[in-house]
Structures are given as structure tokens and as C-alpha cells.
Amino acid sequence: MARAMKRNAGLWAVLGSGLVASAQPGAAAAERPVLTVAVNELARSLDPGENTGNVDVRVYYSIFDTLIRRDFAHPTADGGAKLVPGLAESWSWSTPTTFDMKLRSGVVCHDGSPFNANDVLATFSADRLWGAKPYYPDGRVYFGNFTNVEKLDDLTIRITTAQHDPIIEHRLSSYMSFVICDEAWNKFRTEGVEAKTWMDQAAKALRWKPVGTGPYSFVDYQKNDRIRLAAFDRYFEGAPAAKSITFRSVPEVAARVAGLVAGDFDIAVEIPPDQWDGLKRYKDVTLKTEPLENSHVLQFNTSDPVLSDKKLRHAMSLAIDRKGLIDALWKGQTYAPNGHQLPSFGPIYVKENKGYSYDPVLAKKLLAESSYKGQEISYRLIPNYYLYNVEAAQVIQEMWRAVGINARIDFVDSFKDVRKPGAQVFAWSNTYRVPDPAGAILTLWGPATDNQNTWKYYGASAAFNEAARELLAETEETKRKAQFAKLLVAFEDDMPMTMLYNPVTGYALKKGVNWTPYSQYYMDFRPSNLSIGAK
């Protein structure tokens, strides 16, 4: 680590000289190797209910399991998300509003307690995730349709919903659905004490001492230095490939690359495109890139006196050359989705939707028809919060200038500052946490969201909100797709945001580390996705 940090200055000048560092020594045959992962930032906590950011989930994805798991490596024939058993072996709707799950037997928690229905009850309790005022408020975004979760026997769970939920399986494989272990959590429970009080104690105690069922268990945490996990050999899918995994904090890209080349690290994350060609010089380094199921967008405040003019918002969107941005910033290795959707939506993906176009001639025409009189428009962003967001802003500013739009880039320190009075345009990202509009566009832009109700940045049309409500109420697949198509048309006409592109995340691996990244920020080190040694 120290050696890597010292190489920061003039890194590529040194690497370009032909110096190749020695590879990390192999482990003895009888002992599994340890794995060190250089990350730009450590998890803020290992509580899967408290923090769901990319820096968090990539660590605790190896500590916790979900009842159902998404198989990222094997999508369905139409490109949709494929689901496979996790902690649940099977599941089915016994009635339109009762969903039964048979749990896997023989699973063990990291504290040695057997996994059973009690762990699921602890995870999906109303007080914790889905009640009127749950301890983790984001739980209601995913599970607010639940009305009861009950134990039929030690290995059978029944979930009752207010109405049929056609994507409940996807919800149970995604964010907020990581299963905690009952004994570790409920030992803080005291009869007669309100849930928030004892859950405060539980969350504080377990934030850095998590207990799950995953392939690796927690060992220790040193702020701004490391998070260390150890192989949990009683894992139900078999013993993990690495003896331990240490996530090491290395904020600088140059230091992550230097440490990898020197053999200090086995994997380095968040390797931007401007480093890719340099890494290709090293025969013992493999670069893997993956477009993310996350879109960088520009949000327009439709309540702003200037931005309230829809023709202006459309002109601003039409003036952006997305292909030019992708080629310049991402080496052409990603794409701009055709609307607020992805192919992983499977049977309700609206392939024929056009999405956000580049047409500077039409942009100039709409601008001339609008009420815009050349006022300076504020474009707020947090420098380097998103990769290449500053560079993108500077290019977009010039694209707008070319059609007659005057924008000023305003750097701010946080999203609290982004959303202070006077917000007009700002950089944001939208993650498709569930591969369905009910878990994507409607959780960010729908009738019940902060965008419409708290921040009031999106004054949605009646057409959009009506389509949203109809989509949420519909359960038949063909009709849901038709409703979703209507919703996309209304949303793009409203233009509360414009799409830029999906960013690409890059990972550099030492030779012999056989691991595949996913389109979400999860880092999966289960036996099925990690092996160490020459293929």
C-alpha cells in the first residue's frame, strides 16, 4: 500500500519505461490465496438497510444473501433479467395476493445459528422495512405493498400483499432485500420498548459487525484503510476461492493502478477509460469493462420560471450529441438507452421507443418558438462525483451555446447544495435497481416520489401520472408493456430530464484472478464467480 501511494506522481511515465513489477507470489497448494481489492472509497457501513450506494453494496454483497438471486451472467433469451434460487429454493403465488417461499435447508449464519424462517421474519418485519413508519424508510419503496409476512413452518414463508405484484421476485433479489440473521438482530429486542429504540441499538451494534449467510464473514474495519472479510467455509454453495478478501482504500486512480502492477493488489476498481490503453501493455493484467445499469442524466427543474417552458427543455435535450460524448469520454464502449428503460426489462422492454434524439436544427427551431430570451441558465454539479461529469458539462455547455442557449456551470459541494433554491439544471444519475419500470422510473419520477412532492422539480402531466397509476395496477404482461409505452411517451414529452449515457466501470485484474463484473455495482465473490489460478 505504502509503495503504491509513493508511485502516484508520474505513474505512467514510469510504467511507460518498460518496468514490469513482479507478480504476487502464489499461495502454497494447501492454502488458498488471500485477495486484495483496491477501491476508490470504502463502504460507509455494512448495514444493508442503511446504505445502498455503489461503495456499500460491492462489499456487503459477499456478506449477505437474498431469497432470490439475479443471475447476471446468464440473461434470458430476450435480454431480460434471469432469476435463480438464493436462500429460497422455490416460490409461487398460492393466491393472487399470497406469495409462498420454500427456504433452503442446511444454511448456516456466520454466528453459527441455523438459517430458517425466523431470519426472514426479522428481515422483512413491518417495523423494519414496510410498515407505516419503518426503521429503514427506503424499504417501503420496494415492499410497501406488503401487508403481512408469516412463518408457515421453519422453512416456509408466506408474504401477503395488498394487490398482486408481478415483480415481487425481482424485488426480493434486489436492494433492501438482503437477509439478516435473526439472533444477532433480535437480541436487542426488549418487550415493551418501541421498535425504533431497540432497532437503533441493533443497527449501531451491527453496522460494523454484520451477521449474514454469505460466502464471506466480517473480520475487521479500519476507517479510511480497509475492510477485511474471511472465507465462510460452511457456505451453502461451497467453500469460497479466497482465504480472505481485503477491500483497501486507495482514492487515487494512479495509486490503484500502480499497486496492481506491483502486485500489491489483485483487483483495482473504477479504472477510467484514460487508463485502459496503458494497462494493455502488461501481460499479467486483464482489463474488464462493463456498462452499468445506471444512467447519467440532466435534470430540469420544471417549476423554474425559465425552465418551465417545455419547448426550451426539448431544445436543450435535442442539442446534445450523445454519440459524440460517448466516443470522446468512454471510447465508444457504452450507449444511451432508448428512454428510461433497459433490455433487462425483458418482456416489457419497449424496443421501438425512440428515446432522446440529437437534432440541433430542430433545437434551434423550438428555441425560437419558446419564451427563452438568452437568460443565463445554472448547470449545477458536484465535481468528480460522477466520472467525467465535469468534462461532459463543459462539452454540453458548448453544444448549448451552438444553438443559442447560455449556460453557466456552477460547482457545488453536495446534493444538499445542488437542490438549494435556484436549481435549474443539474447532473444526476438514475439506477435501475429493479429491472422493471415499477422499480426504476416510478421510484424516481412517479406520483409518490420526492421529485413530484418534496422537491417539486417535476410538475408531471396528467398523462404521465395516469399512465403510472394504470401501470402499477396492471398485472397482465402484454397490458403492462402497453401502459409502459404510454408512460415513456408522456415522460419524454414532459421532459423533466434528458438522458446522457450509461457509464462504464472498469476493473483491472492480476493474471490468475478469474472474476466477472456485473452491470450493477455488486462485486460477487461466490464460488460460481471467482476462481484463482490459471484457467
Backbone torsions as a table, in degrees:
resi	resn	phi	psi	omega
1	MET	NA	-50.2	179.9
2	ALA	-61.9	-43.1	179.2
3	ARG	-59.8	-41.3	-177.6
4	ALA	-65.0	-42.1	-177.9
5	MET	-62.8	-36.2	-178.7
6	LYS	-69.2	-20.6	-179.1
7	ARG	-83.0	-1.3	-173.8
8	ASN	-53.8	-49.4	-175.4
9	ALA	-70.4	130.5	175.9
10	GLY	60.2	34.7	-173.4
11	LEU	-56.0	-53.7	-172.1
12	TRP	-72.6	-21.6	173.9
13	ALA	-64.5	-39.9	179.0
14	VAL	-70.0	-46.2	-176.6
15	LEU	-65.7	-33.7	-178.0
16	GLY	-71.1	-12.2	-178.1
17	SER	-77.4	-5.8	177.8
18	GLY	99.9	1.3	178.2
19	LEU	-71.6	123.4	177.6
20	VAL	-117.8	120.0	-177.8
21	ALA	-76.2	156.7	-179.8
22	SER	-70.6	149.0	-179.8
23	ALA	-75.5	158.1	177.8
24	GLN	-63.9	134.8	-178.4
25	PRO	-59.2	143.9	178.2
26	GLY	-72.9	154.0	179.3
27	ALA	-79.7	156.0	175.3
28	ALA	-62.1	151.4	-174.0
29	ALA	-56.9	-35.3	-175.5
30	ALA	-83.1	-6.0	-175.5
31	GLU	-125.4	129.1	177.1
32	ARG	-68.1	149.7	178.4
33	PRO	-75.1	159.0	171.0
34	VAL	-91.7	154.1	-177.6
35	LEU	-121.7	132.9	176.6
36	THR	-119.8	126.4	-177.0
37	VAL	-114.6	118.8	177.7
38	ALA	-86.3	119.4	-177.5
39	VAL	-118.1	153.1	178.8
40	ASN	-70.2	-28.7	-179.4
41	GLU	-155.5	140.3	177.1
42	LEU	-77.7	161.2	174.8
43	ALA	-57.8	144.8	178.4
44	ARG	-76.2	-26.3	169.5
45	SER	-166.3	171.3	177.4
46	LEU	-110.1	27.6	175.5
47	ASP	-93.0	110.9	-174.4
48	PRO	-70.7	-9.9	175.3
49	GLY	-93.1	-28.0	-175.0
50	GLU	-81.6	-45.6	-175.2
51	ASN	-127.3	130.1	-178.2
52	THR	-128.6	21.8	178.9
53	GLY	-76.0	170.3	-177.3
54	ASN	-61.8	-35.1	-179.1
55	VAL	-70.8	-20.4	-177.9
56	ASP	-88.6	-51.4	-172.7
57	VAL	-66.7	-28.3	-178.1
58	ARG	-67.0	-22.8	177.9
59	VAL	-90.0	-53.3	-172.1
60	TYR	-79.3	-2.4	172.9
61	TYR	-63.3	-23.9	177.7
62	SER	-90.8	-8.4	-179.7
63	ILE	-95.5	-35.7	-175.3
64	PHE	-117.5	157.0	172.8
65	ASP	-116.9	163.2	171.4
66	THR	-110.8	162.8	-179.8
67	LEU	-64.7	-40.1	177.4
68	ILE	-123.7	144.5	-177.1
69	ARG	-120.8	142.3	173.5
70	ARG	-84.9	130.5	178.2
71	ASP	-93.0	90.4	-176.3
72	PHE	-64.7	-30.1	-174.7
73	ALA	-76.0	-17.2	-175.1
74	HIS	-135.3	75.3	178.2
75	PRO	-64.7	166.0	178.6
76	THR	-69.9	171.1	-176.2
77	ALA	-59.1	-31.7	-179.9
78	ASP	-91.5	10.7	178.9
79	GLY	88.2	1.8	-178.3
80	GLY	-75.8	168.1	-179.3
81	ALA	-74.5	128.1	178.9
82	LYS	-96.0	135.1	-179.2
83	LEU	-111.2	141.0	-179.2
84	VAL	-135.1	163.2	178.9
85	PRO	-61.2	142.2	171.9
86	GLY	-118.2	-111.3	174.5
87	LEU	-75.7	-15.5	173.4
88	ALA	-101.8	134.2	178.4
89	GLU	-82.0	-33.9	-177.7
90	SER	-154.9	163.4	-178.8
91	TRP	-159.3	155.7	179.0
92	SER	-167.9	158.4	172.2
93	TRP	-85.2	118.2	176.4
94	SER	-84.8	-28.0	168.5
95	THR	-140.8	173.0	-179.9
96	PRO	-59.2	-18.1	-178.0
97	THR	-127.3	13.9	174.6
98	THR	-126.4	124.9	-173.8
99	PHE	-117.6	116.1	-175.6
100	ASP	-104.0	141.1	-179.0
101	MET	-132.3	130.7	174.8
102	LYS	-96.3	121.6	-174.6
103	LEU	-85.9	155.0	179.3
104	ARG	-72.6	134.0	178.0
105	SER	-90.7	155.9	175.7
106	GLY	83.2	4.5	178.7
107	VAL	-81.0	143.2	-177.0
108	VAL	-124.9	139.4	173.8
109	CYS	-78.3	161.6	-178.5
110	HIS	-61.8	-24.2	178.7
111	ASP	-87.4	5.8	177.5
112	GLY	91.7	-8.4	179.5
113	SER	-76.4	146.2	-179.7
114	PRO	-72.9	139.0	174.8
115	PHE	-76.3	134.8	176.6
116	ASN	-157.9	-166.7	-175.6
117	ALA	-60.9	-27.8	-179.5
118	ASN	-62.5	-33.3	178.0
119	ASP	-67.4	-37.0	177.6
120	VAL	-69.2	-39.9	177.3
121	LEU	-62.3	-41.2	179.0
122	ALA	-64.0	-41.4	-178.9
123	THR	-66.7	-48.4	-171.8
124	PHE	-103.5	35.3	175.6
125	SER	-72.8	152.5	179.4
126	ALA	-61.8	-39.8	-178.8
127	ASP	-65.8	-29.1	-176.9
128	ARG	-87.6	-43.5	-169.1
129	LEU	-124.7	-36.7	-166.0
130	TRP	-131.5	1.5	179.8
131	GLY	-70.9	-172.1	-177.2
132	ALA	-60.4	-40.6	178.2
133	LYS	-135.0	74.3	-175.5
134	PRO	-71.2	158.2	179.6
135	TYR	-61.0	-40.3	175.7
136	TYR	-106.3	97.9	-172.9
137	PRO	-58.0	-31.9	-179.4
138	ASP	-64.2	-17.6	177.6
139	GLY	-59.9	-31.9	-179.9
140	ARG	-68.1	-26.4	178.0
141	VAL	-61.1	-35.8	-177.3
142	TYR	-96.0	-35.6	-169.0
143	PHE	-125.5	20.3	-179.9
144	GLY	-65.6	-13.7	177.9
145	ASN	-84.1	-8.3	179.4
146	PHE	-70.0	142.6	172.0
147	THR	-119.7	-18.0	178.2
148	ASN	-164.9	145.8	171.3
149	VAL	-131.4	118.9	-174.1
150	GLU	-132.3	157.4	179.9
151	LYS	-98.4	118.4	176.6
152	LEU	-86.3	-37.4	169.1
153	ASP	-157.8	-174.3	-173.8
154	ASP	-60.0	-23.5	-177.5
155	LEU	-125.1	21.2	178.7
156	THR	-135.4	130.9	-179.4
157	ILE	-122.1	142.5	173.4
158	ARG	-122.2	127.1	175.2
159	ILE	-108.5	128.7	177.1
160	THR	-108.3	135.0	-178.1
161	THR	-117.8	156.8	178.9
162	ALA	-66.7	-36.8	173.8
163	GLN	-144.6	162.0	-178.7
164	HIS	-57.8	136.0	-179.2
165	ASP	-117.5	105.3	-175.7
166	PRO	-70.2	-10.9	-179.2
167	ILE	-119.5	25.6	-178.7
168	ILE	-60.6	-34.6	179.1
169	GLU	-62.7	-40.3	178.0
170	HIS	-67.1	-38.4	178.0
171	ARG	-61.5	-39.2	-176.6
172	LEU	-79.4	2.5	177.0
173	SER	-114.6	6.9	-168.6
174	SER	-121.5	-163.0	179.5
175	TYR	-54.2	148.7	179.2
176	MET	71.7	-2.2	-176.9
177	SER	-105.6	8.1	179.2
178	PHE	-68.2	130.0	-171.5
179	VAL	-85.5	124.8	175.8
180	ILE	-92.6	166.2	-179.8
181	CYS	-96.5	130.4	-171.3
182	ASP	-57.5	-47.1	-172.6
183	GLU	-65.6	-38.8	179.0
184	ALA	-67.5	-37.2	-177.2
185	TRP	-79.0	-50.0	-171.6
186	ASN	-79.8	-5.0	175.9
187	LYS	-67.7	-14.0	177.1
188	PHE	-90.6	-7.3	-177.3
189	ARG	-74.1	134.2	178.7
190	THR	-129.7	126.2	179.7
191	GLU	-58.7	134.6	179.0
192	GLY	88.0	-9.3	178.3
193	VAL	-98.8	131.0	-176.1
194	GLU	-62.9	151.4	-172.2
195	ALA	-57.2	-42.7	-176.9
196	LYS	-60.2	-36.1	-177.1
197	THR	-66.2	-51.8	-177.3
198	TRP	-75.1	-28.3	176.0
199	MET	-69.8	-30.7	172.2
200	ASP	-57.0	-44.6	-179.5
201	GLN	-66.4	-43.5	-179.4
202	ALA	-64.0	-47.2	-178.0
203	ALA	-62.7	-41.1	179.5
204	LYS	-64.0	-41.8	-177.8
205	ALA	-70.6	-33.8	-172.8
206	LEU	-98.8	-5.8	-178.1
207	ARG	-55.2	-38.9	178.1
208	TRP	-121.0	21.4	171.0
209	LYS	-142.0	58.0	-174.1
210	PRO	-68.4	149.1	177.1
211	VAL	-128.0	113.5	178.8
212	GLY	-131.9	-157.7	179.4
213	THR	-121.2	6.2	-170.8
214	GLY	-71.9	-179.6	-174.3
215	PRO	-71.5	-15.4	178.8
216	TYR	-132.6	141.1	178.8
217	SER	-107.8	155.8	-177.4
218	PHE	-71.8	138.7	175.7
219	VAL	-113.1	-61.7	179.7
220	ASP	-159.5	168.9	-178.8
221	TYR	-141.6	131.7	174.1
222	GLN	-125.3	116.1	-175.5
223	LYS	-52.5	135.2	178.4
224	ASN	61.9	13.3	-179.9
225	ASP	-127.4	-63.5	-172.2
226	ARG	-157.2	160.5	163.1
227	ILE	-128.6	126.6	-176.8
228	ARG	-117.3	133.9	177.9
229	LEU	-121.9	152.5	178.3
230	ALA	-119.7	147.9	178.2
231	ALA	-57.8	134.5	175.0
232	PHE	-104.6	97.7	-170.4
233	ASP	-73.7	-7.2	175.4
234	ARG	-92.6	11.8	-179.6
235	TYR	-60.4	141.2	-171.2
236	PHE	-68.8	-17.9	177.0
237	GLU	-94.2	1.8	179.8
238	GLY	112.9	169.7	-178.2
239	ALA	-66.5	135.0	179.1
240	PRO	-67.2	160.5	-174.4
241	ALA	-75.4	-31.0	-178.2
242	ALA	-102.8	144.1	177.1
243	LYS	-66.8	-37.5	177.2
244	SER	-155.0	160.9	175.0
245	ILE	-128.7	126.2	174.9
246	THR	-114.1	120.9	173.7
247	PHE	-90.7	114.3	-174.1
248	ARG	-105.5	131.0	179.4
249	SER	-75.6	116.8	178.2
250	VAL	-139.0	86.2	-171.8
251	PRO	-61.4	-34.1	-174.8
252	GLU	-84.9	131.9	177.7
253	VAL	-57.1	-44.9	-176.7
254	ALA	-59.6	-38.8	-179.4
255	ALA	-71.6	-34.5	177.4
256	ARG	-65.1	-43.4	-180.0
257	VAL	-66.1	-44.5	-179.4
258	ALA	-60.9	-43.6	-179.4
259	GLY	-65.1	-36.0	178.2
260	LEU	-66.0	-47.6	-178.7
261	VAL	-61.8	-37.1	-178.6
262	ALA	-76.4	-11.5	-179.0
263	GLY	92.2	6.6	177.3
264	ASP	-73.7	-29.8	-178.1
265	PHE	-123.9	153.8	177.3
266	ASP	-100.5	-31.1	176.8
267	ILE	-136.2	138.8	172.2
268	ALA	-123.6	131.2	-175.7
269	VAL	-99.5	168.6	174.4
270	GLU	51.9	56.5	176.1
271	ILE	-94.5	112.1	-174.7
272	PRO	-75.8	163.7	-176.8
273	PRO	-57.5	-29.8	-178.3
274	ASP	-70.7	-4.4	176.7
275	GLN	-104.8	-9.1	-169.8
276	TRP	-64.8	-46.4	-176.7
277	ASP	-63.8	-38.6	179.1
278	GLY	-62.9	-37.5	-179.5
279	LEU	-68.6	-27.3	-177.4
280	LYS	-67.8	-10.7	178.9
281	ARG	-74.6	-15.4	-171.4
282	TYR	-103.8	119.7	-176.0
283	LYS	-70.2	-19.7	-178.5
284	ASP	-100.6	17.0	178.3
285	VAL	-126.7	134.7	176.0
286	THR	-115.0	132.9	176.1
287	LEU	-103.0	129.1	175.5
288	LYS	-124.1	130.8	-180.0
289	THR	-121.2	151.5	-177.4
290	GLU	-150.2	117.5	171.7
291	PRO	-62.9	136.7	-173.9
292	LEU	-91.5	155.9	172.8
293	GLU	-84.5	62.3	-177.2
294	ASN	-153.8	134.1	-179.0
295	SER	-114.5	131.9	169.5
296	HIS	-80.8	128.5	-175.7
297	VAL	-131.5	164.0	167.3
298	LEU	-111.2	124.3	178.8
299	GLN	-94.4	135.9	176.0
300	PHE	-105.7	133.1	175.4
301	ASN	-83.4	100.4	-175.6
302	THR	-71.7	-9.4	177.5
303	SER	-89.5	-10.4	180.0
304	ASP	-68.5	140.6	-178.0
305	PRO	-56.1	-34.7	179.4
306	VAL	-83.8	-47.8	-176.3
307	LEU	-75.7	-6.3	178.2
308	SER	-67.8	-15.2	178.3
309	ASP	-79.2	111.4	-175.8
310	LYS	-63.3	-32.9	179.7
311	LYS	-65.4	-35.0	176.4
312	LEU	-65.3	-44.5	-179.9
313	ARG	-62.0	-42.1	177.6
314	HIS	-63.8	-39.8	179.0
315	ALA	-63.4	-40.3	179.5
316	MET	-63.9	-38.1	178.5
317	SER	-69.6	-44.4	-177.4
318	LEU	-67.2	-20.7	-177.6
319	ALA	-81.0	-7.5	-174.7
320	ILE	-93.5	121.1	177.3
321	ASP	-89.5	93.9	-175.7
322	ARG	-68.3	-38.3	178.3
323	LYS	-62.7	-39.4	177.4
324	GLY	-62.4	-41.0	177.2
325	LEU	-63.8	-44.4	-177.7
326	ILE	-64.6	-42.6	179.8
327	ASP	-66.6	-41.4	-175.7
328	ALA	-74.2	-40.9	-173.4
329	LEU	-95.7	-33.8	-169.9
330	TRP	-118.4	15.3	178.3
331	LYS	55.0	28.7	177.9
332	GLY	71.4	13.0	-171.7
333	GLN	-94.9	18.2	176.6
334	THR	-144.9	-161.6	-171.9
335	TYR	-155.4	164.1	170.8
336	ALA	-105.4	120.9	-178.6
337	PRO	-60.4	151.9	177.5
338	ASN	-85.5	69.1	-176.2
339	GLY	104.6	178.8	-177.7
340	HIS	-80.5	70.7	-175.9
341	GLN	-164.6	167.3	177.7
342	LEU	-138.6	157.9	174.7
343	PRO	-57.8	-25.1	179.2
344	SER	-65.4	-9.2	173.4
345	PHE	-67.9	-12.2	172.9
346	GLY	63.7	-123.3	-171.0
347	PRO	-65.6	-17.0	177.8
348	ILE	-107.7	10.4	173.9
349	TYR	-66.4	127.8	-177.3
350	VAL	-95.5	86.1	-173.4
351	LYS	-60.5	-34.1	-174.3
352	GLU	-80.9	-5.9	179.1
353	ASN	-64.1	132.1	-173.9
354	LYS	-74.8	-40.6	-178.8
355	GLY	83.7	-149.1	-170.9
356	TYR	-100.1	118.1	-171.7
357	SER	-98.5	162.6	172.3
358	TYR	-110.0	115.7	-178.9
359	ASP	-153.4	84.6	-176.5
360	PRO	-64.0	-27.9	177.8
361	VAL	-65.5	-47.7	177.9
362	LEU	-66.0	-34.0	178.0
363	ALA	-59.5	-45.3	179.6
364	LYS	-64.0	-38.8	179.7
365	LYS	-63.6	-49.0	-179.6
366	LEU	-65.0	-35.6	178.8
367	LEU	-63.4	-41.4	178.4
368	ALA	-65.0	-30.8	180.0
369	GLU	-82.9	-13.2	-175.8
370	SER	-84.5	178.8	178.4
371	SER	-89.0	3.5	-176.2
372	TYR	-68.2	131.4	-177.5
373	LYS	-120.6	27.0	176.8
374	GLY	89.2	10.3	180.0
375	GLN	-60.3	146.6	176.4
376	GLU	-72.9	127.6	-177.3
377	ILE	-106.2	130.9	-179.8
378	SER	-80.1	128.7	176.6
379	TYR	-117.3	100.5	-175.9
380	ARG	-90.8	142.7	173.2
381	LEU	-157.8	156.0	175.6
382	ILE	-94.3	115.4	-175.3
383	PRO	-55.0	127.4	174.0
384	ASN	64.5	11.5	174.2
385	TYR	-64.8	-42.7	172.4
386	TYR	-109.4	140.9	179.9
387	LEU	-58.2	128.2	177.7
388	TYR	66.1	18.8	-179.0
389	ASN	-70.6	-29.9	177.4
390	VAL	-70.4	-47.5	179.7
391	GLU	-60.7	-42.3	178.5
392	ALA	-62.5	-42.1	-179.3
393	ALA	-61.6	-41.7	-179.2
394	GLN	-65.3	-38.9	178.2
395	VAL	-69.7	-43.4	-179.5
396	ILE	-63.6	-38.6	177.3
397	GLN	-55.6	-41.4	178.8
398	GLU	-72.2	-36.2	176.8
399	MET	-62.3	-40.8	177.6
400	TRP	-66.9	-41.8	179.1
401	ARG	-58.6	-35.4	-177.6
402	ALA	-65.3	-24.6	178.9
403	VAL	-104.0	-0.7	176.3
404	GLY	105.9	16.1	-180.0
405	ILE	-104.9	128.5	-175.5
406	ASN	-101.7	108.5	-177.7
407	ALA	-119.1	145.1	176.9
408	ARG	-117.6	127.3	178.7
409	ILE	-84.4	123.7	180.0
410	ASP	-115.0	115.0	177.7
411	PHE	-84.1	133.0	179.2
412	VAL	-130.9	170.6	-172.0
413	ASP	-95.1	-22.3	-173.1
414	SER	-157.5	169.7	176.7
415	PHE	-70.1	-22.6	172.3
416	LYS	-61.6	-40.9	177.4
417	ASP	-72.6	-36.8	178.2
418	VAL	-55.8	-40.6	-172.3
419	ARG	-97.4	14.5	174.5
420	LYS	-67.9	161.3	179.2
421	PRO	-50.1	143.1	-178.3
422	GLY	98.1	-1.2	179.3
423	ALA	-61.4	132.6	176.8
424	GLN	-122.7	-61.1	176.7
425	VAL	-129.1	138.2	175.1
426	PHE	-151.0	156.0	179.7
427	ALA	-79.4	136.7	-179.8
428	TRP	-149.1	169.0	171.6
429	SER	-132.3	148.7	-179.8
430	ASN	-121.1	118.7	179.4
431	THR	-97.5	136.4	178.7
432	TYR	-91.4	77.6	-171.5
433	ARG	-69.9	-28.9	173.0
434	VAL	-123.4	129.4	-175.1
435	PRO	-75.7	65.1	-178.6
436	ASP	-166.7	147.3	179.8
437	PRO	-58.3	-29.7	179.3
438	ALA	-66.5	-21.4	178.9
439	GLY	-112.9	14.3	-178.1
440	ALA	-134.5	-93.7	-175.4
441	ILE	-58.2	-37.5	-175.9
442	LEU	-76.8	-21.0	176.5
443	THR	-82.3	-14.2	-178.8
444	LEU	-110.0	-29.8	-171.9
445	TRP	-128.3	-5.3	-173.8
446	GLY	-70.0	178.8	-175.3
447	PRO	-58.7	-26.5	-175.9
448	ALA	-99.8	11.3	-172.3
449	THR	-91.7	164.9	175.9
450	ASP	-61.0	-34.1	-178.7
451	ASN	-59.3	-35.7	179.9
452	GLN	-91.2	-30.9	-168.5
453	ASN	-110.8	-36.1	-176.6
454	THR	-96.8	-60.5	-179.3
455	TRP	-76.8	-29.2	179.9
456	LYS	58.5	38.2	175.7
457	TYR	-82.5	-19.7	-177.5
458	TYR	-119.6	103.7	172.1
459	GLY	-87.6	84.7	-171.8
460	ALA	-66.4	147.7	175.6
461	SER	-73.3	158.7	175.1
462	ALA	-61.4	-33.0	-179.4
463	ALA	-63.6	-42.3	179.5
464	PHE	-67.7	-49.4	-176.3
465	ASN	-67.3	-33.3	176.2
466	GLU	-67.5	-43.7	178.0
467	ALA	-63.3	-36.7	178.7
468	ALA	-63.2	-46.2	-178.9
469	ARG	-66.7	-38.7	178.7
470	GLU	-67.0	-38.6	178.8
471	LEU	-64.3	-43.4	-179.6
472	LEU	-66.4	-29.4	-178.5
473	ALA	-85.3	-20.0	-175.5
474	GLU	-83.5	142.1	179.6
475	THR	-119.3	-19.9	-177.7
476	GLU	-80.1	131.8	-168.9
477	GLU	-58.4	-49.4	-177.5
478	THR	-63.2	-41.2	179.3
479	LYS	-69.3	-34.5	177.6
480	ARG	-63.6	-41.6	179.3
481	LYS	-62.6	-41.9	179.6
482	ALA	-63.7	-41.0	178.0
483	GLN	-66.0	-39.0	-179.9
484	PHE	-65.2	-39.5	177.7
485	ALA	-60.2	-42.8	177.2
486	LYS	-62.5	-41.6	-178.9
487	LEU	-63.5	-42.6	179.1
488	LEU	-62.5	-41.7	179.0
489	VAL	-61.1	-45.6	-179.4
490	ALA	-65.0	-40.6	-177.8
491	PHE	-65.9	-44.3	-179.3
492	GLU	-69.9	-29.4	174.8
493	ASP	-71.4	-40.6	176.9
494	ASP	-62.1	-36.9	178.4
495	MET	53.8	56.1	173.2
496	PRO	-79.4	-8.9	178.0
497	MET	-156.3	164.1	168.8
498	THR	-130.0	146.8	-178.2
499	MET	-81.4	138.6	171.6
500	LEU	-102.7	-69.1	-178.0
501	TYR	-171.8	168.6	170.1
502	ASN	-94.4	124.8	-179.3
503	PRO	-68.2	160.7	176.6
504	VAL	-109.1	132.7	172.7
505	THR	-103.3	139.0	-178.7
506	GLY	-114.3	138.8	176.9
507	TYR	-124.7	135.0	174.5
508	ALA	-109.3	131.8	-175.3
509	LEU	-124.5	142.8	171.7
510	LYS	-73.4	151.8	178.5
511	LYS	-56.6	136.9	179.8
512	GLY	97.8	-14.6	175.9
513	VAL	-92.0	107.4	-177.4
514	ASN	-101.7	100.6	-173.4
515	TRP	-149.2	143.5	-176.4
516	THR	-119.4	126.6	175.9
517	PRO	-75.7	160.7	179.9
518	TYR	-113.7	169.1	179.9
519	SER	-78.8	-7.1	165.2
520	GLN	-103.2	171.7	-176.4
521	TYR	-80.7	3.8	175.9
522	TYR	-58.6	136.0	168.6
523	MET	-108.6	108.7	-172.8
524	ASP	-96.6	112.7	179.1
525	PHE	-111.0	26.2	174.9
526	ARG	-68.0	159.4	-177.7
527	PRO	-54.4	-28.4	-178.9
528	SER	-74.4	-13.9	-175.6
529	ASN	-125.8	5.2	177.7
530	LEU	-142.1	126.6	167.6
531	SER	-138.5	154.2	-176.2
532	ILE	-128.0	123.2	-175.6
533	GLY	131.1	159.3	-178.2
534	ALA	-61.0	139.2	178.2
535	LYS	-71.7	NA	NA
